[in-house]
Amino acid sequence: MSEGQATPLDRRTRAVDYAGRYQTLGYVADRVSQAVLACLKDRAAPLVLELGCGTGETSLAVARARPDANVIGLDISAVNIAAAERAKAESGVDKRVSFETADFMRWQGPQVDLIFGESVLHLVEADSSQLAEKLANTLRPGGQLVFTIPRDCFRNDILFLLRRVWSIFPRAPADRMALAVARRVYSDLPDDLLRDRLGYLRLIPERTDGTKFRDLLRRNGLSLVRREIWPVTTLLQASHSFSVWRKE
Ligand SMILES: C[S@@+](CC[C@H](N)C(=O)[O-])C[C@H]1O[C@@H](n2cnc3c(N)ncnc32)[C@H](O)[C@@H]1O
């Protein structure tokens, strides 16, 4: 087992097993790809990196809408990347999209014009200053960093407190109960997608969008271009901000 790889114990005790699957929802892929495309409108033939691409729908949507773009989708989960590869095979844009299984902190790819990560940066297990440095180093000069991340706010403080309480209960029966409730509330969503999300009910972010993380990005040569509050779509979802940063 290589250094830094999850041990079986890590995977049992962690809230979310990143070796598992995270199915990207269609409406999320639409919303995020539109936001990314707006950021790319003045950039010809861009190279784009999606960090934590899940099952790949957003990367494919960006490539479809921008025939001059090349897109790399990166995810730490081989299960996600296998699903993304299957979607790519039927996408018609397979020559301009590549998917890779990797931890972003260890990834050694080229510099890109735009990095985007929908609900991913708070999950990356690394020191925040090293993450900020890695993000900045992965961008070409003038490149953009576009992400959503849970933000510092009272709603999230309460939600994360509830998640800590939820984590105290034995996992198997708690998950069975949560799944039974979710099946009733989200009867239109597939069962496997609901199961993907169970671990996230216990997830405490590594970092949030607040002064500390924003300062780290600034110290690494990034400037904030735009920031807004992203709409919350379910009661148990953390409130996220959407930000666009530019490398000088
Ligand atoms: C909450 S999911 C979001 C997936 C996708 N962006 C979406 O919107 O549907 C977070 C994703 O980040 C991936 N991830 C977590 N840590 C990562 C890391 N260090 N490097 C690459 N991917 C990571 C997980 O495997 C998971 O697919």
The ligand as a Tripos MOL2 file, in Angstrom:
@<TRIPOS>MOLECULE
LIG
   27    29     1     0     0
SMALL
NO_CHARGES

@<TRIPOS>ATOM
      1 C1        -19.7100   15.5860   -3.3330 C.3       1 LIG1
      2 S1        -19.0000   14.7010   -4.6410 S.3       1 LIG1
      3 C2        -19.3100   15.8250   -6.0250 C.3       1 LIG1
      4 C3        -19.1220   15.1590   -7.3680 C.3       1 LIG1
      5 C4        -19.4200   16.0590   -8.5660 C.3       1 LIG1
      6 N1        -18.5540   17.2120   -8.5740 N.3       1 LIG1
      7 C5        -20.8730   16.4470   -8.5470 C.2       1 LIG1
      8 O1        -21.1530   17.6480   -8.4360 O.co2     1 LIG1
      9 O2        -21.7260   15.5940   -8.6720 O.co2     1 LIG1
     10 C6        -17.2680   14.9200   -4.3720 C.3       1 LIG1
     11 C7        -16.3720   14.1610   -5.3240 C.3       1 LIG1
     12 O3        -15.0150   14.5190   -5.0720 O.3       1 LIG1
     13 C8        -14.2000   13.3570   -5.1680 C.3       1 LIG1
     14 N2        -12.9740   13.6110   -4.3930 N.ar      1 LIG1
     15 C9        -12.8590   13.7210   -3.0410 C.ar      1 LIG1
     16 N3        -11.5870   13.9820   -2.7110 N.ar      1 LIG1
     17 C10       -10.8710   14.0540   -3.8660 C.ar      1 LIG1
     18 C11        -9.4930   14.2820   -4.1750 C.ar      1 LIG1
     19 N4         -8.5960   14.4900   -3.2150 N.pl3     1 LIG1
     20 N5         -9.1030   14.2730   -5.4730 N.ar      1 LIG1
     21 C12       -10.0030   14.0260   -6.4540 C.ar      1 LIG1
     22 N6        -11.3280   13.7950   -6.2210 N.ar      1 LIG1
     23 C13       -11.7580   13.8120   -4.9480 C.ar      1 LIG1
     24 C14       -15.1140   12.2490   -4.6040 C.3       1 LIG1
     25 O4        -14.7190   10.9730   -5.0260 O.3       1 LIG1
     26 C15       -16.4710   12.6510   -5.1750 C.3       1 LIG1
     27 O5        -16.7050   12.1050   -6.4460 O.3       1 LIG1
@<TRIPOS>BOND
     1     1     2 1
     2     2     3 1
     3     2    10 1
     4     3     4 1
     5     4     5 1
     6     5     6 1
     7     5     7 1
     8     7     8 2
     9     7     9 1
    10    10    11 1
    11    11    12 1
    12    11    26 1
    13    12    13 1
    14    13    14 1
    15    13    24 1
    16    14    15 ar
    17    14    23 ar
    18    15    16 ar
    19    16    17 ar
    20    17    18 ar
    21    17    23 ar
    22    18    19 1
    23    18    20 ar
    24    20    21 ar
    25    21    22 ar
    26    22    23 ar
    27    24    25 1
    28    24    26 1
    29    26    27 1
@<TRIPOS>SUBSTRUCTURE
     1 LIG1         1 GROUP 0 **** ****
